[in-house]
Amino acid sequence: MTGEQDTEDLYPSRQGVHQFSQRQDPTVYAPKGRVAPISDQQINDYAEQGFMVLEDLFSAVEVKLFQQELERLSNDAAVKQSGETITEPESGEVRSVFRVHENSPLFKKLVADPRLVELARYILNDDVYIHQSRLNYKPGFRGKEFYWHSDFETWHVEDGMPRMRALSMSITLTENFEYNGPLMLIPGSHQQYAACAGETPDNHFKASLKKQEYGVPSDDQLKLMAESGGIVSAKCKPGSVIVFDCNVMHGSNGNITPEPRSNVFFVYNALSNRVVAPFCDQPPRPEYICSRENITALPVAD
């Protein structure tokens, strides 16, 4: 759908003021009594904090295959020239490769892995599809930071995602140390919506995927959230999965160490929450960033 907006904007942003509003949606949609694919304690922690880290979900053999595909795609000239690859703003090294669930047979299989899909289906209590997929490379020495943001703020304003009924899964392909630019998250920040000031520029996605300057919270908002919830670095081994709610505040520092920090990143959205027209005066972002026309529910495990 790309026509006239017919869905109420429950989470307005970029309308001239930084402000908080309360979340209007659950974090865990599964009804009480339904058996979860992980422990109840893990689900409770996710609901409270807005994220969780599942250690060693994938074996060393599986991770090795993922790493080989990571390397292959980074050296593929056709991938670099596809228009769906983002490079570092200064060094020109590959930063992100989008739509990997469609362009890589290995990652097409991974995105439908029951260990991921059944958890997403449980938390969102719906059939799910891939809103976005990408490989993230944070090379050693020159990997740039990514500033604090809520993914939902961008997906809502620029893609037209109506409600907070989506989550991300980051499968770590390298060791996430405390010093090589790991994902940082603010526990509990998903319970408030941090509306941002400013207006969305034309073709904002071209710049924001390298360095986000619009759709970011104010210093005062960040200070209040950090004072309330603290900041957690998602340190974990290769083969772990960081699962985080679409609205949790997160970011990452630059990587000036020799140790790269890479991951494959899938966004699972509820089928009932598919995107509508963007909640801004801009056309929709390209399909490789936001699935709009090509939406297929992922299969249910036998």
DOKEZA-314256 format. One record per residue (C-alpha): residue in three letters; x, y, z; residue number from 1. Coordinates in steps of 0.2 Angstrom, whole numbers, plus 5000, padded with zeros to 4 digits. Layout:
BEGIN
<ALA; <X; Y; Z>; NUM>,
...
//
This chain:
BEGIN
<MET; <5000; 5000; 5000>; 1>,
<THR; <5007; 5016; 4995>; 2>,
<GLY; <4992; 5027; 4993>; 3>,
<GLU; <4983; 5039; 5005>; 4>,
<GLN; <4986; 5036; 5023>; 5>,
<ASP; <4971; 5027; 5031>; 6>,
<THR; <4979; 5022; 5048>; 7>,
<GLU; <4979; 5033; 5063>; 8>,
<ASP; <4996; 5040; 5068>; 9>,
<LEU; <4998; 5033; 5086>; 10>,
<TYR; <5016; 5038; 5088>; 11>,
<PRO; <5019; 5055; 5080>; 12>,
<SER; <5037; 5061; 5078>; 13>,
<ARG; <5048; 5074; 5069>; 14>,
<GLN; <5035; 5087; 5072>; 15>,
<GLY; <5046; 5100; 5080>; 16>,
<VAL; <5048; 5094; 5098>; 17>,
<HIS; <5057; 5081; 5108>; 18>,
<GLN; <5045; 5072; 5120>; 19>,
<PHE; <5040; 5056; 5128>; 20>,
<SER; <5024; 5047; 5127>; 21>,
<GLN; <5019; 5030; 5134>; 22>,
<ARG; <5020; 5014; 5123>; 23>,
<GLN; <5002; 5009; 5118>; 24>,
<ASP; <5006; 4991; 5113>; 25>,
<PRO; <5012; 4975; 5123>; 26>,
<THR; <5030; 4969; 5122>; 27>,
<VAL; <5025; 4951; 5123>; 28>,
<TYR; <5009; 4947; 5113>; 29>,
<ALA; <5008; 4929; 5117>; 30>,
<PRO; <4993; 4925; 5129>; 31>,
<LYS; <4996; 4919; 5146>; 32>,
<GLY; <4997; 4900; 5147>; 33>,
<ARG; <5004; 4898; 5130>; 34>,
<VAL; <5020; 4887; 5131>; 35>,
<ALA; <5035; 4898; 5125>; 36>,
<PRO; <5050; 4890; 5115>; 37>,
<ILE; <5062; 4897; 5129>; 38>,
<SER; <5060; 4898; 5147>; 39>,
<ASP; <5047; 4909; 5156>; 40>,
<GLN; <5061; 4918; 5165>; 41>,
<GLN; <5069; 4923; 5148>; 42>,
<ILE; <5052; 4929; 5142>; 43>,
<ASN; <5049; 4939; 5158>; 44>,
<ASP; <5066; 4947; 5156>; 45>,
<TYR; <5063; 4952; 5138>; 46>,
<ALA; <5046; 4960; 5143>; 47>,
<GLU; <5054; 4970; 5157>; 48>,
<GLN; <5071; 4975; 5148>; 49>,
<GLY; <5066; 4975; 5130>; 50>,
<PHE; <5080; 4963; 5125>; 51>,
<MET; <5088; 4947; 5129>; 52>,
<VAL; <5104; 4937; 5124>; 53>,
<LEU; <5102; 4919; 5119>; 54>,
<GLU; <5120; 4912; 5121>; 55>,
<ASP; <5126; 4898; 5109>; 56>,
<LEU; <5110; 4896; 5099>; 57>,
<PHE; <5120; 4891; 5084>; 58>,
<SER; <5135; 4878; 5083>; 59>,
<ALA; <5153; 4882; 5079>; 60>,
<VAL; <5150; 4873; 5062>; 61>,
<GLU; <5135; 4884; 5058>; 62>,
<VAL; <5144; 4899; 5063>; 63>,
<LYS; <5159; 4895; 5052>; 64>,
<LEU; <5147; 4893; 5037>; 65>,
<PHE; <5139; 4910; 5041>; 66>,
<GLN; <5157; 4918; 5042>; 67>,
<GLN; <5162; 4911; 5025>; 68>,
<GLU; <5146; 4918; 5017>; 69>,
<LEU; <5150; 4935; 5026>; 70>,
<GLU; <5167; 4935; 5018>; 71>,
<ARG; <5161; 4930; 5001>; 72>,
<LEU; <5147; 4943; 5000>; 73>,
<SER; <5160; 4957; 5006>; 74>,
<ASN; <5171; 4953; 4991>; 75>,
<ASP; <5158; 4951; 4978>; 76>,
<ALA; <5159; 4965; 4966>; 77>,
<ALA; <5141; 4963; 4960>; 78>,
<VAL; <5135; 4964; 4978>; 79>,
<LYS; <5145; 4980; 4980>; 80>,
<GLN; <5138; 4988; 4964>; 81>,
<SER; <5120; 4982; 4968>; 82>,
<GLY; <5114; 4998; 4976>; 83>,
<GLU; <5109; 4988; 4991>; 84>,
<THR; <5126; 4989; 5000>; 85>,
<ILE; <5131; 5003; 5012>; 86>,
<THR; <5149; 5008; 5014>; 87>,
<GLU; <5158; 5017; 5028>; 88>,
<PRO; <5157; 5036; 5025>; 89>,
<GLU; <5176; 5038; 5025>; 90>,
<SER; <5185; 5022; 5022>; 91>,
<GLY; <5173; 5015; 5009>; 92>,
<GLU; <5173; 4998; 5017>; 93>,
<VAL; <5157; 4988; 5017>; 94>,
<ARG; <5146; 4993; 5032>; 95>,
<SER; <5130; 4984; 5028>; 96>,
<VAL; <5123; 4972; 5014>; 97>,
<PHE; <5104; 4973; 5013>; 98>,
<ARG; <5091; 4960; 5008>; 99>,
<VAL; <5102; 4945; 5012>; 100>,
<HIS; <5088; 4934; 5015>; 101>,
<GLU; <5083; 4935; 4997>; 102>,
<ASN; <5100; 4936; 4989>; 103>,
<SER; <5110; 4922; 4999>; 104>,
<PRO; <5103; 4904; 4999>; 105>,
<LEU; <5112; 4901; 5016>; 106>,
<PHE; <5104; 4916; 5024>; 107>,
<LYS; <5087; 4913; 5016>; 108>,
<LYS; <5087; 4896; 5025>; 109>,
<LEU; <5093; 4904; 5041>; 110>,
<VAL; <5080; 4917; 5041>; 111>,
<ALA; <5067; 4903; 5042>; 112>,
<ASP; <5076; 4893; 5055>; 113>,
<PRO; <5063; 4887; 5068>; 114>,
<ARG; <5074; 4893; 5082>; 115>,
<LEU; <5071; 4910; 5076>; 116>,
<VAL; <5054; 4910; 5068>; 117>,
<GLU; <5045; 4901; 5082>; 118>,
<LEU; <5052; 4913; 5095>; 119>,
<ALA; <5046; 4928; 5085>; 120>,
<ARG; <5029; 4920; 5082>; 121>,
<TYR; <5027; 4917; 5100>; 122>,
<ILE; <5032; 4935; 5106>; 123>,
<LEU; <5022; 4943; 5092>; 124>,
<ASN; <5008; 4930; 5093>; 125>,
<ASP; <5006; 4931; 5074>; 126>,
<ASP; <5013; 4925; 5058>; 127>,
<VAL; <5028; 4934; 5054>; 128>,
<TYR; <5038; 4940; 5039>; 129>,
<ILE; <5054; 4949; 5036>; 130>,
<HIS; <5053; 4968; 5036>; 131>,
<GLN; <5072; 4970; 5033>; 132>,
<SER; <5087; 4959; 5033>; 133>,
<ARG; <5106; 4964; 5032>; 134>,
<LEU; <5123; 4959; 5036>; 135>,
<ASN; <5132; 4972; 5047>; 136>,
<TYR; <5151; 4973; 5046>; 137>,
<LYS; <5160; 4984; 5059>; 138>,
<PRO; <5178; 4982; 5053>; 139>,
<GLY; <5193; 4984; 5064>; 140>,
<PHE; <5202; 5000; 5066>; 141>,
<ARG; <5189; 5011; 5056>; 142>,
<GLY; <5172; 5004; 5060>; 143>,
<LYS; <5161; 5019; 5063>; 144>,
<GLU; <5148; 5022; 5077>; 145>,
<PHE; <5129; 5021; 5075>; 146>,
<TYR; <5121; 5034; 5086>; 147>,
<TRP; <5107; 5030; 5099>; 148>,
<HIS; <5090; 5027; 5091>; 149>,
<SER; <5074; 5018; 5092>; 150>,
<ASP; <5071; 5007; 5076>; 151>,
<PHE; <5053; 5009; 5077>; 152>,
<GLU; <5054; 5028; 5076>; 153>,
<THR; <5062; 5026; 5059>; 154>,
<TRP; <5051; 5012; 5053>; 155>,
<HIS; <5035; 5021; 5059>; 156>,
<VAL; <5039; 5038; 5052>; 157>,
<GLU; <5049; 5033; 5036>; 158>,
<ASP; <5041; 5016; 5032>; 159>,
<GLY; <5024; 5017; 5039>; 160>,
<MET; <5025; 5003; 5052>; 161>,
<PRO; <5009; 5006; 5062>; 162>,
<ARG; <5012; 4997; 5079>; 163>,
<MET; <5026; 4991; 5090>; 164>,
<ARG; <5023; 4973; 5085>; 165>,
<ALA; <5040; 4969; 5078>; 166>,
<LEU; <5057; 4963; 5084>; 167>,
<SER; <5075; 4961; 5078>; 168>,
<MET; <5087; 4946; 5080>; 169>,
<SER; <5105; 4949; 5078>; 170>,
<ILE; <5115; 4933; 5076>; 171>,
<THR; <5133; 4937; 5081>; 172>,
<LEU; <5146; 4931; 5069>; 173>,
<THR; <5161; 4937; 5078>; 174>,
<GLU; <5166; 4939; 5097>; 175>,
<ASN; <5157; 4954; 5104>; 176>,
<PHE; <5169; 4961; 5116>; 177>,
<GLU; <5165; 4977; 5127>; 178>,
<TYR; <5178; 4986; 5117>; 179>,
<ASN; <5175; 4982; 5099>; 180>,
<GLY; <5159; 4992; 5097>; 181>,
<PRO; <5146; 4980; 5103>; 182>,
<LEU; <5127; 4984; 5103>; 183>,
<MET; <5123; 4995; 5118>; 184>,
<LEU; <5105; 4995; 5125>; 185>,
<ILE; <5095; 5005; 5138>; 186>,
<PRO; <5085; 4992; 5148>; 187>,
<GLY; <5066; 4997; 5150>; 188>,
<SER; <5068; 5011; 5137>; 189>,
<HIS; <5055; 5002; 5125>; 190>,
<GLN; <5041; 5006; 5137>; 191>,
<GLN; <5042; 5025; 5132>; 192>,
<TYR; <5041; 5032; 5114>; 193>,
<ALA; <5054; 5045; 5112>; 194>,
<ALA; <5047; 5057; 5098>; 195>,
<CYS; <5061; 5067; 5090>; 196>,
<ALA; <5061; 5085; 5083>; 197>,
<GLY; <5065; 5090; 5065>; 198>,
<GLU; <5058; 5085; 5049>; 199>,
<THR; <5063; 5070; 5037>; 200>,
<PRO; <5074; 5076; 5023>; 201>,
<ASP; <5072; 5071; 5005>; 202>,
<ASN; <5080; 5054; 5002>; 203>,
<HIS; <5085; 5053; 5020>; 204>,
<PHE; <5089; 5034; 5019>; 205>,
<LYS; <5104; 5038; 5008>; 206>,
<ALA; <5113; 5047; 5022>; 207>,
<SER; <5105; 5039; 5038>; 208>,
<LEU; <5111; 5022; 5034>; 209>,
<LYS; <5129; 5029; 5035>; 210>,
<LYS; <5126; 5041; 5049>; 211>,
<GLN; <5109; 5045; 5057>; 212>,
<GLU; <5106; 5063; 5061>; 213>,
<TYR; <5087; 5064; 5061>; 214>,
<GLY; <5075; 5052; 5071>; 215>,
<VAL; <5088; 5053; 5085>; 216>,
<PRO; <5083; 5057; 5103>; 217>,
<SER; <5089; 5073; 5112>; 218>,
<ASP; <5103; 5073; 5125>; 219>,
<ASP; <5090; 5076; 5139>; 220>,
<GLN; <5079; 5061; 5133>; 221>,
<LEU; <5095; 5050; 5133>; 222>,
<LYS; <5100; 5056; 5150>; 223>,
<LEU; <5083; 5052; 5158>; 224>,
<MET; <5082; 5035; 5150>; 225>,
<ALA; <5100; 5030; 5155>; 226>,
<GLU; <5097; 5037; 5173>; 227>,
<SER; <5082; 5026; 5174>; 228>,
<GLY; <5088; 5010; 5166>; 229>,
<GLY; <5107; 5011; 5164>; 230>,
<ILE; <5116; 5005; 5149>; 231>,
<VAL; <5120; 4987; 5145>; 232>,
<SER; <5133; 4981; 5132>; 233>,
<ALA; <5128; 4965; 5123>; 234>,
<LYS; <5144; 4955; 5125>; 235>,
<CYS; <5143; 4938; 5118>; 236>,
<LYS; <5151; 4924; 5108>; 237>,
<PRO; <5149; 4920; 5090>; 238>,
<GLY; <5133; 4910; 5087>; 239>,
<SER; <5123; 4920; 5100>; 240>,
<VAL; <5107; 4929; 5096>; 241>,
<ILE; <5103; 4946; 5103>; 242>,
<VAL; <5084; 4948; 5102>; 243>,
<PHE; <5077; 4966; 5105>; 244>,
<ASP; <5061; 4975; 5104>; 245>,
<CYS; <5058; 4987; 5090>; 246>,
<ASN; <5057; 5002; 5102>; 247>,
<VAL; <5071; 4999; 5113>; 248>,
<MET; <5084; 5013; 5113>; 249>,
<HIS; <5101; 5006; 5106>; 250>,
<GLY; <5117; 5011; 5098>; 251>,
<SER; <5135; 5007; 5096>; 252>,
<ASN; <5152; 5015; 5098>; 253>,
<GLY; <5165; 5015; 5084>; 254>,
<ASN; <5178; 5001; 5083>; 255>,
<ILE; <5196; 5006; 5084>; 256>,
<THR; <5202; 4989; 5089>; 257>,
<PRO; <5209; 4976; 5077>; 258>,
<GLU; <5194; 4965; 5081>; 259>,
<PRO; <5180; 4966; 5069>; 260>,
<ARG; <5162; 4965; 5075>; 261>,
<SER; <5150; 4957; 5062>; 262>,
<ASN; <5132; 4950; 5063>; 263>,
<VAL; <5118; 4945; 5052>; 264>,
<PHE; <5102; 4955; 5057>; 265>,
<PHE; <5084; 4950; 5054>; 266>,
<VAL; <5068; 4961; 5058>; 267>,
<TYR; <5053; 4950; 5060>; 268>,
<ASN; <5036; 4959; 5059>; 269>,
<ALA; <5019; 4953; 5063>; 270>,
<LEU; <5009; 4950; 5047>; 271>,
<SER; <4995; 4960; 5054>; 272>,
<ASN; <5007; 4975; 5056>; 273>,
<ARG; <5013; 4976; 5038>; 274>,
<VAL; <5017; 4993; 5033>; 275>,
<VAL; <5006; 5007; 5026>; 276>,
<ALA; <5010; 5024; 5019>; 277>,
<PRO; <5024; 5032; 5028>; 278>,
<PHE; <5020; 5044; 5043>; 279>,
<CYS; <5029; 5058; 5035>; 280>,
<ASP; <5028; 5069; 5019>; 281>,
<GLN; <5041; 5057; 5010>; 282>,
<PRO; <5039; 5043; 4998>; 283>,
<PRO; <5042; 5025; 5004>; 284>,
<ARG; <5060; 5019; 5006>; 285>,
<PRO; <5066; 5006; 4994>; 286>,
<GLU; <5060; 4988; 4995>; 287>,
<TYR; <5077; 4982; 5000>; 288>,
<ILE; <5076; 4993; 5016>; 289>,
<CYS; <5057; 4989; 5019>; 290>,
<SER; <5047; 4975; 5013>; 291>,
<ARG; <5032; 4982; 5006>; 292>,
<GLU; <5027; 4973; 4990>; 293>,
<ASN; <5036; 4957; 4993>; 294>,
<ILE; <5028; 4950; 5009>; 295>,
<THR; <5027; 4932; 5013>; 296>,
<ALA; <5024; 4924; 5029>; 297>,
<LEU; <5038; 4913; 5035>; 298>,
<PRO; <5033; 4894; 5037>; 299>,
<VAL; <5027; 4887; 5054>; 300>,
<ALA; <5039; 4873; 5060>; 301>,
<ASP; <5032; 4855; 5059>; 302>,
//
